[in-house]
């Protein structure tokens, strides 16, 4: 091998400490070691980012390896290749010479090749009469042999890190599903607890995750989600004990029956992050202590009666009760309803009935001079069991039906004596309260 002396770059190219250290390591390479050049190249391709190599630089390295006649790179042989720029460009899929020079510099900077420049900067080899290479100037591939074990170890380390990251991503997905479905259960059963704050906490964790989170970011999110899951579990377990201290198999069967809508959930999707609501949550169960929590309104019926609430959800699509509640929270600020009034309404009615009530207020906001005061009035009635959302929703649907009939008559050339909308008595009573 022609590695017994330190060589410096030709022309204005500077000599660096890294190049000096690389040449020293090559000079200390023991005899008798060899590697398969294509296996080494494959390993380098898997670890190119930590090495600092680009995909185009690896195309140039692949072209350089093709100029070495043997498959094995051995320390006993000359590992210098001397192709011209024109030959390299041809084998690098027609790369321009300017781009070629740039990527050759990248390979040198990464310590994958060493320049062995001639006195005039040309690449050539002197051969003996027998055809053996006596002296060669070009690119030395010896670093691939010397660092083969290093490349293999780095590849194994990266693979282990990828495995750990995959495992952490799986744990994050499971936690997202667990927390989402536990909050769904809380919203459906209405145990004591501020479920709105749990939803906000869940969203704050999920929404801050970048598209491609690193290991540390995922680990931090997992810690927060585990704490949130424990908090939700504690609330639900306390609720179970307080409502049925002698829980039996029938109680368990009831909960299993409520979970049959699992195929409708989307909380497991990594790119989604939404808190879904099962269809069972559309008919919350009655609470004997708080009759106003009894609701028989479906999500579809609520959206038909209050279509304006959809514009306050991202994308304008409300698919679950959690989306409906989130949209109501946004609409609350638009209606200038105070946070305390909203909290009191949720405590007296429950999260879903309160959201339905606010959506109804939004739907005929032009008829209500003080939405906040109106909501507080309905909250007081809910505390005494004198308010439910069914009459309000029914009044809105009657209003829509009458409007549709009036419009239809006018479209057919009919005459409308009032020349306007017909408002039901129930809706008038609700607006006047």
C-alpha positions in Angstrom: 0.0 0.0 0.0 1.1 3.6 -0.6 0.2 4.8 2.8 3.6 5.1 4.4 3.7 8.9 4.1 1.4 11.8 5.0 0.1 13.5 1.8 -1.3 17.0 1.7 -4.0 18.2 -0.8 -3.0 19.8 -4.1 -3.5 23.5 -4.8 -5.5 25.7 -2.4 -7.2 22.9 -0.6 -6.2 23.2 3.1 -5.0 20.4 5.3 -7.2 19.7 8.3 -6.6 17.9 11.7 -9.3 15.4 10.7 -7.5 14.5 7.5 -4.2 14.1 9.4 -5.9 11.8 12.0 -7.5 9.7 9.3 -4.2 9.2 7.5 -2.6 8.3 10.8 -5.3 5.7 11.4 -4.8 4.2 7.9 -1.0 3.9 8.4 -1.7 2.0 11.6 -4.0 -0.5 9.8 -2.9 -4.1 10.4 -2.2 -6.4 7.6 -4.4 -9.3 6.7 -7.8 -7.6 7.1 -10.3 -7.4 4.3 -14.0 -6.4 3.9 -16.6 -6.8 1.2 -16.9 -3.3 -0.4 -20.6 -3.6 -1.2 -21.5 -4.8 2.3 -19.5 -1.8 3.8 -21.3 0.5 1.3 -24.7 -0.8 2.4 -23.8 -0.2 6.1 -22.6 3.3 5.3 -25.9 3.9 3.5 -27.9 3.1 6.6 -25.8 5.4 8.8 -25.2 8.2 6.3 -27.0 10.9 8.4 -24.8 10.4 11.5 -21.7 10.4 9.3 -22.8 13.6 7.6 -22.9 12.1 4.1 -25.5 13.0 1.6 -27.3 10.7 -0.8 -25.5 12.3 -3.8 -22.2 11.9 -2.0 -22.9 8.2 -1.7 -23.6 8.0 -5.4 -20.1 9.3 -6.0 -18.7 6.7 -3.4 -20.6 4.0 -5.3 -18.9 5.1 -8.5 -15.5 5.1 -6.9 -16.0 1.6 -5.6 -16.9 0.4 -9.0 -13.4 1.4 -10.2 -11.7 -1.0 -7.8 -11.4 -4.3 -9.6 -11.9 -6.6 -6.6 -15.0 -7.2 -4.5 -12.9 -7.5 -1.4 -11.0 -4.5 -0.1 -7.8 -5.9 1.5 -5.1 -4.2 3.5 -2.5 -6.2 1.5 -3.6 -4.5 -1.8 -3.4 -1.0 -3.2 -6.8 0.6 -2.4 -6.2 3.8 -4.5 -8.4 4.4 -7.6 -7.6 7.1 -10.1 -10.6 7.7 -12.4 -10.9 11.1 -14.2 -13.7 13.4 -13.4 -15.3 12.6 -16.8 -15.3 8.9 -15.9 -16.7 9.5 -12.4 -19.4 11.7 -13.8 -20.5 9.0 -16.2 -20.7 6.4 -13.5 -22.5 8.8 -11.2 -25.4 9.0 -13.5 -24.3 12.0 -15.5 -23.5 14.3 -12.5 -21.9 17.6 -13.5 -18.3 18.2 -12.6 -19.1 21.1 -10.3 -21.5 18.8 -8.3 -19.0 16.0 -8.4 -16.2 18.1 -6.8 -18.6 19.3 -4.1 -19.6 15.7 -3.1 -16.0 14.4 -3.3 -15.2 17.1 -0.7 -18.1 15.7 1.4 -16.7 12.2 1.3 -13.3 13.5 2.3 -14.8 15.5 5.1 -16.7 12.5 6.4 -13.5 10.4 6.5 -14.7 7.9 3.9 -11.9 8.5 1.4 -8.5 10.1 1.4 -7.0 12.3 -1.3 -3.7 11.1 -2.6 -2.8 14.0 -4.9 0.0 13.9 -7.4 2.6 16.7 -7.7 0.5 18.3 -10.5 -2.9 17.3 -9.1 -3.6 14.7 -11.8 -4.8 11.2 -11.1 -2.7 8.4 -12.5 -0.7 5.3 -11.7 2.8 4.2 -12.5 3.1 0.5 -13.3 5.9 -1.9 -13.5 6.8 -3.9 -16.7 4.7 -6.7 -15.3 1.6 -4.5 -15.1 1.6 -4.2 -11.3 0.8 -0.8 -9.8 4.0 0.8 -8.4 2.6 4.2 -7.4 -0.9 5.6 -7.7 -2.4 9.0 -7.2 -6.1 9.4 -6.7 -8.6 8.5 -4.0 -7.6 6.1 -1.2 -10.4 3.7 -0.1 -8.5 2.5 2.9 -10.7 4.2 5.5 -13.5 1.9 4.5 -11.4 -1.1 5.6 -10.1 0.6 8.8 -13.5 1.8 9.9 -15.6 -1.2 8.8 -16.0 -2.4 12.4 -16.9 1.2 13.5 -19.6 1.5 10.8 -21.1 -1.9 11.8 -21.2 -0.9 15.5 -22.8 2.5 14.7 -25.4 0.7 12.5 -26.3 -1.6 15.3 -26.6 1.3 17.8 -28.9 3.2 15.4 -31.0 0.1 14.9 -31.4 -0.3 18.7 -32.4 3.3 19.0 -34.9 2.9 16.2 -36.3 -0.1 18.0 -36.6 1.9 21.3 -38.3 4.7 19.4 -40.8 2.3 17.9 -41.5 0.9 21.3 -42.0 4.3 22.7 -44.3 5.3 19.9 -46.4 2.2 20.6 -46.6 3.1 24.2 -47.7 6.7 23.3 -50.4 5.4 21.0 -51.8 3.1 23.7 -51.8 5.9 26.3 -53.6 8.2 23.9 -56.2 5.6 23.4 -56.6 4.8 27.1 -56.9 8.4 28.1 -59.3 9.3 25.3 -61.6 6.4 26.0 -61.6 6.9 29.8 -62.6 10.5 29.3 -65.3 9.4 26.9 -66.6 7.1 29.7 -66.6 10.0 32.1 -68.5 12.2 29.7 -71.1 9.4 29.1 -71.6 8.5 32.7 -71.3 12.0 34.2 -69.4 11.2 37.4 -68.2 14.1 39.6 -65.2 15.7 38.1 -64.2 18.6 35.8 -64.1 16.6 32.5 -63.6 19.8 30.5 -60.3 20.3 32.2 -59.3 16.7 31.5 -60.1 17.3 27.8 -58.1 20.5 27.7 -55.1 18.7 29.4 -55.3 15.9 26.9 -55.4 18.3 24.0 -52.5 20.4 25.4 -50.3 17.3 25.5 -51.3 15.9 22.0 -51.4 19.2 20.1 -47.8 20.2 21.2 -46.3 17.0 19.7 -44.5 17.8 16.4 -45.1 15.7 13.3 -41.9 13.7 13.9 -41.2 13.9 17.6 -37.8 12.8 18.9 -37.2 10.3 21.7 -37.1 12.8 24.5 -40.3 14.6 23.3 -42.2 11.3 23.2 -40.9 10.3 26.6 -42.1 13.6 28.1 -45.5 13.2 26.5 -45.8 9.7 27.9 -45.0 10.9 31.4 -47.7 13.6 31.2 -50.3 11.2 29.7 -49.6 8.6 32.5 -50.2 11.2 35.1 -53.5 12.3 33.4 -54.6 8.7 33.0 -54.0 8.1 36.7 -56.1 11.2 37.6 -59.0 10.1 35.4 -58.8 6.5 36.7 -59.0 7.8 40.3 -62.1 9.9 39.5 -63.8 6.9 37.7 -62.9 4.4 40.5 -64.3 6.8 43.1 -67.5 7.2 41.1 -67.9 3.4 40.8 -67.5 2.9 44.5 -69.9 5.7 45.3 -72.6 4.6 42.9 -72.4 0.8 43.4 -70.3 -0.4 46.3 -71.4 -4.0 45.6 -70.4 -4.1 41.9 -71.0 -7.5 40.4 -70.8 -9.3 37.1 -73.9 -7.5 35.9 -72.3 -4.1 36.4 -69.3 -5.3 34.5 -71.5 -6.6 31.7 -73.2 -3.2 31.4 -69.9 -1.5 30.9 -68.8 -4.1 28.3 -72.0 -3.5 26.4 -71.3 0.3 26.3 -67.9 -0.4 24.8 -69.2 -2.1 21.7 -68.7 1.0 19.6 -64.9 0.7 19.7 -64.7 0.3 16.0 -66.0 3.9 15.7 -63.2 5.4 17.7 -60.2 7.2 16.1 -58.1 7.9 19.1 -55.6 5.3 18.1 -54.6 7.1 14.9 -51.1 8.6 15.3 -51.7 11.6 13.1 -55.2 12.4 14.4 -55.0 13.2 18.1 -58.8 14.0 18.3 -60.8 13.0 21.4 -63.6 10.9 19.9 -67.0 10.3 21.4 -68.9 6.9 21.0 -72.4 6.9 19.9 -73.5 5.6 23.3 -72.5 9.0 24.7 -75.3 10.6 22.7 -77.8 9.2 25.3 -76.2 9.9 28.7 -77.6 7.9 31.6 -79.9 9.7 34.2 -78.6 10.8 37.5 -81.1 10.5 40.3 -79.6 13.3 42.3 -79.7 15.7 39.3 -82.7 15.2 37.1 -81.6 17.9 34.7 -78.8 15.7 33.5 -81.3 13.4 31.8 -80.8 13.8 28.0 -82.4 11.9 25.1 -81.1 14.1 22.4 -78.8 12.5 19.8 -75.8 14.3 18.4 -77.5 14.3 14.9 -80.6 16.0 16.3 -78.6 18.6 18.2 -76.6 19.4 15.0 -79.8 19.7 12.9 -81.3 22.1 15.4 -78.2 24.1 16.0 -76.2 24.0 12.7 -74.3 27.2 13.5 -72.2 25.5 16.2 -70.3 23.5 13.5 -68.5 26.6 12.3 -66.6 26.8 15.7 -65.0 23.4 15.2 -61.9 23.0 13.1 -62.8 22.0 9.6 -66.5 22.6 10.3 -67.1 18.9 11.0 -68.5 17.7 14.4 -68.4 13.9 14.5 -68.5 13.2 18.3 -69.7 14.8 21.5 -66.2 15.9 22.4 -66.1 17.9 19.2 -69.5 19.4 20.1 -68.3 20.4 23.6 -65.0 21.9 22.2 -67.0 24.0 19.7 -69.3 25.2 22.4 -66.3 26.3 24.5 -65.2 28.4 21.5 -68.6 29.8 20.9 -68.9 30.8 24.5 -66.1 33.3 24.1 -67.8 34.7 20.9 -71.1 35.2 22.9 -69.1 36.9 25.7 -70.3 34.4 28.3 -68.1 34.4 31.3 -66.1 31.4 32.4 -67.8 31.2 35.7 -71.3 31.1 34.0 -70.1 28.3 31.8 -68.6 26.4 34.7 -71.8 26.7 36.7 -73.8 25.5 33.7 -71.6 22.5 33.2 -71.8 21.6 36.9 -75.6 22.0 37.0 -76.5 20.4 33.7 -73.5 18.2 32.8 -71.0 18.8 29.9 -73.2 17.6 27.0 -76.5 19.3 28.1 -74.6 22.5 28.8 -73.0 22.4 25.3 -76.4 21.8 23.8 -77.9 24.7 25.7 -75.1 27.0 24.6 -75.5 25.9 21.0 -79.2 26.7 21.1 -78.4 30.1 22.6 -76.0 30.7 19.7 -78.6 29.6 17.1 -81.0 32.4 18.1 -78.4 34.8 19.6 -79.9 37.8 17.7 -83.1 37.4 19.9 -81.2 37.3 23.2 -79.8 40.6 24.5 -77.7 39.0 27.3 -76.6 35.4 26.5 -74.6 35.2 29.8 -77.6 36.2 31.9 -79.8 33.9 29.9 -77.5 31.0 30.5 -77.3 31.7 34.2 -81.1 31.8 34.4 -81.3 28.3 32.7 -78.6 27.1 35.1 -80.7 28.0 38.1 -83.6 26.2 36.6 -81.5 23.2 36.0 -80.3 23.1 39.6 -84.0 22.7 40.7 -84.8 20.2 38.0 -87.0 22.6 36.0 -85.0 22.7 32.8 -84.1 20.2 30.2 -82.8 20.7 26.7 -85.5 18.8 24.8 -88.1 21.7 24.7 -85.4 24.2 23.5 -84.2 21.9 20.8 -87.7 21.0 19.7 -88.6 24.7 19.5 -85.6 25.3 17.2 -86.6 22.4 15.0 -90.2 23.6 14.8 -88.9 27.0 13.8 -86.8 25.5 11.1 -89.7 23.4 9.8 -92.1 26.4 9.7 -89.5 28.4 7.9 -89.0 25.6 5.4 -92.8 25.4 4.8 -93.1 29.1 4.4 -90.3 29.2 1.9 -91.8 26.3 0.0 -95.2 28.1 -0.2 -93.6 31.3 -1.5 -91.6 29.3 -4.0 -94.8 27.9 -5.4 -96.4 31.3 -5.7 -98.5 31.0 -2.5 -99.3 34.0 -0.2 -98.0 34.2 3.3 -100.1 36.6 5.4 -97.4 37.3 7.9 -94.8 37.8 5.1 -92.2 36.3 7.4 -91.3 33.5 9.7 -93.8 31.8 12.0 -92.3 31.5 15.5 -93.7 28.8 17.8 -95.1 29.8 21.2 -92.6 27.5 23.0 -89.6 29.4 21.4 -91.2 32.7 22.4 -91.5 31.6 26.0 -87.8 30.4 26.0 -86.6 33.7 24.6 -88.6 35.8 27.1 -87.2 33.9 30.1 
